[in-house]
Each structure stands twice: as C-alpha cells, then as structure tokens.
Amino acid sequence: CHRIRTQIYYTSRKPDKIYGIIERLSTGSRKIELFGRLHNVRPNWVTITHQLPNIMIVDPKMKEAFSNSFPNGN
C-alpha cells in the first residue's frame, strides 16, 4: 500500500503533492478536478464546481472553443 505524507490543510482540500503526481503521470493531457474550489483552478485542468463565482477558463484553446459554442457565456 502506497501512502502520501503531507501537511493537512482543510478537510475538503486535496494535498498539493497530488497535483504534481497526477501531472507527471499524465503529461500533455487535460485533467479534471471534481468538486474543486477557487484555489484548485490551474492550467491544463478542468475544474467543475458550484463554488466558483463564474465560468473561469484558463486554457486559451478551451476558452476559444467555449466562446464559439456559447457566445453569450452560458
């Protein structure tokens, strides 16, 4: 059984080390963060949550595709 030792922040916050591990295991592909929060928004990740104030797209290609599909933003 493998374990990750890290500092505990909040009960719902994932350890920062997890993101580095996932990024190294899946380089060049998009990742998904379910139940994320504002501090989870990061490049090459899709964060799905009801806790963001609005739609936030960091990736330029994804932003363009979203704008073309939803010109009014919704």
Buried (B, 14 or more C-beta within 10 A) or exposed (E): EEEEEEEEEEEEEBBEEEBEEEBEEEEEEEBEBEEBBEEBBEEBBBBEEEEBEEEEBEBEEEEEEBEEEEEEEE
